[in-house]
């Protein structure tokens, strides 16, 4: 909770400094009920310093409580924002929902909950730690092009994720951007397909984005950009906000005078394809694991005497396991090729290629762990969206574990119901008794990735897609002031 409150405090102070932006906020918390912590505060930039301190004091009084009712939170948000938009039709609205738990109260049906998510404004769903329901948040985010699911794997990094999201909201340059290809096709990472029309959402100022294109007629290939600018100028002040922007001045082929090496984008293409395949396979596994929710039904399915139905299920399981092993082997082989290329061309400091290596490494190491789907989906999205912050689960995939520990069924862990905050429980230490070893540790130990590579994850919180503007905002939102002298004395006590 301290990390979240600290982040919200920084955001309010940043908004207060932007005197010309007319930024308003409303903060609600929820458990089995919805609480209005801060009613709508209009135009933070016009508030006095004393008024800002009163608002921040209210933020600091937010505390985690009982259950987690996502249904009530979504209903309360939609009801309020729909009316707010009617009263303020020219205002751009965004909704950020954060949770560190799973649903423990209210409706659990994902199909129904998706109907409660509005497509009129961006909805950013943030999952904290490893106890939240990433499948649910991913499902909610899939309801609209501008919606997002963000994984905050480390609570101390919450400010970095918030900073990137706030930067996107404040510095949007073009809305509802679509790429249309003529004589070529564009890769869509979401569906892992090649298409002639690609919706990419909003584009942010100073941001550079790169997309893979394939064609058999490069000299005739063109890409058109369609979008809506939200910036008004004196020449356009009498026109509608829905101003169409388009261009056909983007030939795909490079001229002979401007050659370029596209090898690293070939590596990116393969990385994205493997991440998609891994995510899809783990989603299938997740659905299979949840087919039998009742533990007695699971026991009967696994332990009852042999039947035709059980034999068929076992055959299906073996085929699925073979598919997993083959995909994992493909990733390992590709990872080695990628590392060899970096070594041969002395590109160890290349941030772009380092991000690709991290993507594949995390996908391999978390493949058979409890949170493999969460990590792989997060890396696939951050690579596809070309985000600055990427999750780095160093606690869950330790490359230095080389013990051959037998994998046994893990004891089911209790799920927490808190909506906000709270530290992540520390994993149990490795001992001679494998039963005291966390499940993900046992899986990693059993299938250690080629120890000869000695690969180390990047320790940089920013990917190869970062820009100066977003890095500045991320630092401001995550900034923690140095402790006061009296705090230092208290620490000594």
C-alpha positions in Angstrom: 0.0 0.0 0.0 2.9 2.4 0.7 4.1 2.0 -2.9 0.7 2.7 -4.3 0.1 5.7 -2.1 3.5 7.1 -2.9 2.9 6.7 -6.6 -0.5 8.4 -6.4 1.0 11.3 -4.5 3.7 11.8 -7.1 1.0 11.8 -9.9 -1.1 14.4 -8.1 2.0 16.7 -7.7 2.9 16.2 -11.4 -0.7 17.1 -12.5 -0.6 20.1 -10.2 2.4 21.5 -12.1 0.7 21.2 -15.4 -1.3 24.4 -15.0 -2.5 24.6 -18.6 -3.7 21.0 -19.0 -7.0 21.2 -16.9 -6.5 17.7 -15.5 -9.2 16.3 -13.1 -9.1 13.2 -11.0 -11.4 11.0 -9.0 -10.2 8.1 -6.8 -12.2 5.2 -5.6 -11.1 2.1 -3.7 -13.1 -1.1 -3.5 -13.4 -4.5 -1.7 -16.9 -5.9 -1.3 -18.1 -2.3 -1.5 -16.9 0.8 -3.5 -15.6 3.7 -1.5 -15.2 7.3 -2.8 -11.9 8.4 -1.4 -11.6 11.6 -3.4 -14.6 13.1 -5.2 -13.9 14.6 -8.6 -11.3 17.4 -8.3 -11.5 19.7 -11.3 -8.4 21.3 -12.8 -5.6 20.4 -10.4 -3.3 22.9 -11.9 -5.4 25.8 -10.5 -5.4 24.5 -6.9 -3.3 26.1 -4.2 -0.5 24.1 -2.6 -2.6 23.9 0.6 -5.5 22.3 -1.3 -3.1 19.8 -2.9 -1.8 18.8 0.5 -5.4 18.2 1.7 -6.0 15.9 -1.3 -2.8 14.0 -0.7 -3.7 13.5 3.0 -6.9 11.8 1.8 -4.9 9.5 -0.4 -2.7 8.5 2.5 -5.8 7.4 4.4 -6.6 4.7 1.9 -6.3 1.2 3.5 -6.7 -2.3 2.2 -9.8 -4.1 3.5 -11.8 -7.3 2.9 -12.9 -9.0 -0.3 -12.4 -8.2 -4.0 -15.5 -7.4 -6.0 -14.5 -6.5 -9.5 -18.1 -6.4 -10.7 -19.1 -3.5 -8.3 -15.9 -1.6 -9.2 -16.6 -1.8 -12.9 -20.3 -0.8 -12.5 -19.4 2.2 -10.3 -16.8 3.4 -12.8 -19.0 3.1 -15.9 -22.0 4.7 -14.2 -20.0 7.7 -13.1 -17.9 8.2 -16.2 -20.9 7.9 -18.6 -22.6 10.7 -16.8 -19.3 12.7 -16.6 -18.8 12.4 -20.3 -22.3 13.7 -21.0 -21.7 16.7 -18.8 -18.2 17.3 -20.3 -18.3 16.1 -23.9 -15.0 17.7 -24.9 -13.0 16.1 -22.1 -10.7 13.1 -22.7 -11.3 10.5 -20.1 -9.3 7.5 -19.0 -9.9 4.8 -16.3 -7.1 3.0 -14.4 -8.1 0.0 -12.3 -5.5 -1.7 -10.1 -5.8 -4.9 -8.1 -3.5 -7.3 -6.4 -6.0 -10.0 -5.8 -8.5 -12.4 -7.4 -12.3 -12.1 -7.3 -13.6 -13.3 -3.9 -17.0 -11.6 -4.0 -19.5 -10.8 -6.7 -19.8 -12.2 -10.2 -16.9 -14.3 -11.5 -18.1 -14.8 -15.1 -15.6 -13.2 -17.5 -18.0 -12.9 -20.3 -20.4 -10.9 -18.2 -17.7 -8.7 -16.6 -16.5 -7.8 -20.1 -19.9 -6.2 -20.8 -19.3 -3.8 -18.0 -16.1 -2.3 -19.6 -16.8 0.8 -21.7 -15.2 1.2 -25.1 -15.7 5.0 -25.1 -12.5 5.7 -23.2 -9.2 3.8 -22.5 -9.3 1.3 -19.6 -5.9 0.4 -18.2 -6.0 -2.7 -15.9 -3.0 -3.1 -13.6 -2.2 -6.3 -11.9 0.2 -6.2 -8.9 2.3 -9.0 -7.8 1.7 -12.7 -8.6 -1.6 -13.3 -6.8 -3.9 -11.3 -9.1 -6.0 -12.9 -11.9 -4.0 -12.1 -15.0 -6.4 -14.1 -17.2 -9.3 -12.0 -16.0 -7.5 -8.6 -16.5 -6.3 -9.7 -20.0 -9.9 -10.6 -20.8 -11.2 -7.2 -19.7 -8.5 -5.4 -21.7 -9.5 -7.3 -24.8 -12.8 -5.5 -25.1 -11.3 -2.4 -26.8 -8.4 -1.4 -28.9 -7.4 1.3 -26.5 -7.6 -0.9 -23.4 -4.5 -2.3 -21.8 -3.4 -4.9 -19.2 -0.2 -4.1 -17.4 1.7 -6.4 -15.2 3.5 -4.9 -12.2 5.7 -7.8 -11.2 7.5 -5.8 -8.5 5.5 -3.3 -6.4 8.6 -1.1 -6.1 8.3 -0.6 -9.9 4.7 0.6 -9.8 5.7 4.2 -10.4 7.5 3.3 -13.6 4.4 1.6 -15.0 2.2 4.5 -14.0 4.7 6.9 -15.4 4.6 5.3 -18.9 0.8 5.1 -18.8 0.4 8.8 -17.8 2.9 9.8 -20.5 0.8 8.1 -23.1 -2.4 9.8 -21.9 -0.9 13.3 -21.6 1.0 13.3 -24.9 -1.2 11.6 -27.4 -0.6 13.1 -30.8 -2.9 11.0 -33.1 -5.9 8.9 -32.1 -7.4 5.8 -33.7 -4.4 5.3 -36.0 -4.8 2.6 -38.7 -2.1 1.4 -41.2 -3.3 0.3 -44.6 -1.0 -1.6 -46.9 -0.9 -1.6 -50.6 1.2 -4.2 -52.4 2.4 -5.6 -49.0 1.3 -7.0 -45.7 1.9 -5.9 -42.1 2.5 -8.2 -39.2 -0.2 -8.2 -36.4 1.4 -9.5 -33.2 -2.1 -9.9 -31.5 -3.3 -12.5 -33.9 0.1 -13.6 -35.3 -1.1 -13.0 -38.8 -0.2 -10.9 -41.8 -2.8 -8.3 -42.8 -3.4 -5.3 -45.1 -5.1 -3.3 -42.3 -3.6 -2.9 -38.9 -5.3 -0.8 -36.1 -2.6 0.4 -33.7 -4.6 2.7 -31.4 -3.0 6.0 -30.4 0.4 7.4 -31.2 2.3 9.4 -28.7 4.5 12.4 -29.4 8.2 11.7 -30.0 7.5 8.0 -30.0 9.0 5.9 -32.8 7.3 2.6 -33.8 8.5 -0.1 -36.2 6.4 -2.7 -37.9 7.5 -5.7 -40.0 6.3 -5.7 -43.6 6.5 -8.4 -46.2 6.0 -8.1 -50.0 6.8 -9.8 -53.3 6.7 -6.5 -55.2 8.7 -4.1 -53.0 8.9 -1.3 -55.6 5.1 -1.0 -55.7 4.5 -1.4 -51.9 3.0 1.6 -50.0 1.7 2.1 -46.5 -1.0 4.7 -45.8 -1.6 6.1 -42.3 -5.0 7.1 -41.1 -5.8 8.8 -37.8 -7.4 11.7 -35.9 -5.3 14.6 -34.5 -6.4 16.0 -31.2 -4.4 19.2 -31.5 -6.2 22.3 -32.5 -4.5 25.1 -34.4 -5.6 28.6 -35.4 -6.4 27.5 -38.9 -8.5 24.5 -37.6 -10.1 26.0 -34.6 -13.5 26.3 -36.3 -13.5 22.7 -37.4 -14.5 19.6 -35.6 -12.1 17.7 -33.3 -12.4 14.7 -35.7 -9.9 15.8 -38.2 -8.7 13.1 -40.5 -5.0 12.8 -41.1 -3.7 10.5 -43.8 -0.7 10.1 -46.1 0.4 7.8 -48.9 4.0 9.1 -48.9 5.6 6.0 -47.3 7.2 3.7 -49.9 8.3 0.5 -48.3 11.5 -0.2 -50.4 14.7 1.5 -49.4 16.6 3.3 -52.2 20.1 2.2 -53.2 21.5 5.3 -51.6 20.0 4.4 -48.2 20.7 0.7 -47.5 20.0 -0.8 -44.1 20.5 -4.1 -42.3 17.1 -5.6 -41.3 18.6 -8.7 -39.6 17.6 -7.6 -36.1 14.0 -7.2 -37.2 14.1 -10.7 -38.6 15.0 -11.8 -35.0 12.2 -9.7 -33.7 9.7 -11.3 -36.1 10.7 -14.8 -34.9 10.7 -13.7 -31.3 7.1 -12.4 -31.6 6.0 -15.6 -33.3 7.5 -17.8 -30.6 6.0 -15.6 -27.8 2.6 -15.9 -29.4 2.9 -19.7 -29.8 3.9 -20.0 -26.1 1.1 -17.8 -24.9 -1.4 -19.7 -26.9 -0.2 -23.0 -25.7 -0.2 -21.9 -22.0 -3.7 -20.5 -22.4 -4.8 -23.9 -23.6 -3.1 -25.5 -20.6 -4.8 -23.0 -18.3 -8.2 -23.8 -19.7 -7.5 -27.6 -19.4 -6.4 -27.1 -15.8 -9.6 -25.3 -14.9 -11.9 -27.8 -16.7 -12.3 -29.6 -13.4 -12.7 -27.0 -10.7 -13.7 -29.4 -7.9 -10.7 -31.1 -6.4 -12.6 -34.4 -5.9 -13.5 -34.4 -9.6 -9.8 -33.9 -10.4 -8.8 -36.7 -8.1 -11.4 -39.1 -9.6 -10.3 -38.2 -13.2 -6.6 -38.9 -12.3 -6.8 -41.8 -9.9 -9.9 -43.9 -10.7 -9.4 -47.3 -12.5 -8.6 -47.2 -16.2 -11.6 -46.3 -18.4 -11.9 -45.5 -22.1 -12.6 -41.8 -21.2 -9.5 -41.7 -19.0 -7.4 -43.4 -21.7 -8.5 -40.9 -24.2 -7.8 -38.0 -21.8 -4.3 -39.5 -21.1 -3.6 -39.7 -24.9 -4.6 -36.1 -25.3 -2.4 -35.1 -22.4 0.6 -36.9 -23.9 0.1 -35.2 -27.3 -0.1 -31.9 -25.5 3.0 -32.5 -23.6 4.8 -33.4 -26.8 3.7 -30.2 -28.3 5.0 -28.3 -25.3 8.4 -30.0 -25.5 8.7 -29.3 -29.2 8.0 -25.6 -28.7 10.4 -25.3 -25.9 13.1 -26.9 -28.0 12.4 -24.4 -30.8 12.8 -21.5 -28.4 16.1 -22.9 -27.0 17.5 -23.4 -30.5 16.4 -19.9 -31.5 17.8 -18.4 -28.3 21.2 -19.9 -29.1 21.2 -18.6 -32.6 20.3 -15.1 -31.3 23.1 -15.2 -28.7 25.6 -16.4 -31.3 24.7 -13.6 -33.6 25.1 -11.0 -30.9 28.5 -12.5 -29.9 29.7 -12.6 -33.5 28.8 -9.0 -34.3 29.8 -7.6 -30.9 26.3 -6.3 -30.1 26.1 -7.1 -26.4 25.3 -3.5 -25.6 22.5 -3.3 -28.2 19.3 -2.5 -26.1 17.0 -3.7 -28.9 18.6 -7.2 -29.2 18.9 -7.4 -25.4 15.2 -7.0 -25.0 14.6 -9.8 -27.5 16.9 -12.1 -25.5 15.1 -11.2 -22.3 11.8 -12.0 -23.9 12.9 -15.5 -25.1 14.8 -16.3 -21.9 11.8 -15.4 -19.6 9.5 -17.4 -21.8 11.7 -20.5 -21.6 12.5 -20.3 -17.9 8.9 -19.6 -16.9 7.4 -22.1 -19.4 6.6 -24.8 -16.8 6.0 -22.6 -13.8 2.8 -21.5 -12.2 3.1 -18.0 -13.6 4.4 -18.8 -17.0 1.3 -17.5 -18.8 1.4 -14.3 -16.9 5.1 -13.6 -17.8 4.9 -14.7 -21.4 1.7 -12.7 -22.1 3.2 -9.6 -20.5 6.4 -9.9 -22.5 4.5 -10.5 -25.7 2.4 -7.5 -25.2 5.3 -5.2 -24.3 7.2 -6.3 -27.3 4.2 -5.9 -29.6 3.2 -2.5 -28.2 6.9 -1.5 -28.0 6.5 -0.4 -24.4 9.3 1.1 -22.3 8.7 -0.9 -19.1 8.9 -4.7 -19.3 8.4 -7.1 -16.4 11.6 -8.7 -15.1 10.7 -11.7 -12.8 14.1 -12.2 -11.2 12.6 -13.8 -8.1 10.8 -16.6 -10.0 13.4 -17.7 -12.6 16.8 -18.1 -11.0 19.3 -19.1 -13.7 21.8 -20.3 -11.1 19.7 -23.2 -9.8 21.3 -26.4 -11.1 20.0 -29.0 -8.7 18.0 -31.9 -10.1 15.0 -31.7 -7.8 12.0 -34.0 -8.4 8.9 -32.1 -9.4 6.0 -33.1 -7.1 2.5 -31.6 -6.9 2.6 -28.4 -5.0 0.2 -27.6 -2.2 -2.5 -25.2 -3.2 -1.7 -21.7 -2.0 -4.3 -19.5 -0.4 -5.3 -16.5 -2.6 -5.6 -13.1 -1.1 -8.6 -10.9 -1.5 -7.1 -7.5 -1.1 -7.7 -5.0 -3.8 -4.8 -2.7 -3.2 -1.2 -3.1 -1.9 0.4 -5.5 0.4 3.9 -7.2 0.0 4.3 -10.3 -2.0 5.0 -13.4 0.3 8.6 -14.5 0.1 9.3 -17.9 -1.4 10.3 -20.7 0.9 14.0 -21.5 1.0 15.5 -24.5 -0.8 16.2 -27.4 1.5 17.0 -31.1 1.2 13.2 -31.8 1.4 11.7 -31.1 -2.0 8.3 -30.6 -0.5 9.5 -27.3 1.1 10.6 -26.0 -2.3 8.2 -23.7 -4.2 6.7 -25.3 -7.4 8.3 -22.8 -9.7 11.7 -23.4 -8.2 11.4 -27.1 -8.7 10.4 -26.7 -12.3 13.3 -24.4 -13.1 15.8 -26.7 -11.4 14.5 -29.7 -13.3 14.8 -27.9 -16.7 17.7 -25.5 -16.4 18.4 -23.6 -19.6 21.9 -24.4 -21.1 24.1 -23.5 -18.1 27.0 -22.8 -20.5 25.4 -19.6 -21.8 25.4 -18.1 -18.3 22.8 -15.6 -19.6 21.9 -12.8 -17.3 18.7 -10.8 -17.6 19.0 -7.1 -18.2 18.9 -5.0 -15.0 17.6 -2.0 -16.9 14.0 -1.1 -16.3 13.7 0.5 -19.7 13.5 -1.5 -22.9 15.1 -0.7 -26.3 11.9 1.3 -27.2 12.2 4.0 -24.6 12.3 7.8 -25.3 13.6 10.7 -23.3 10.1 12.0 -22.6 8.7 8.8 -21.2 11.8 8.1 -19.2 11.5 11.6 -17.6 7.9 11.0 -16.7 8.6 7.5 -15.3 11.4 9.0 -13.1 9.1 11.7 -11.8 6.2 9.3 -10.9 8.5 6.8 -9.2 10.7 9.4 -7.5 11.2 8.8 -3.7 12.5 11.8 -1.7 15.5 11.1 0.6 14.5 10.3 4.2 14.5 13.1 6.7 17.0 13.2 9.6 14.3 12.2 12.1 13.4 9.2 9.9 17.0 8.1 9.8 17.2 8.3 13.6 14.0 6.3 13.9 15.4 3.6 11.7 18.4 3.4 14.0 16.1 2.9 17.0 
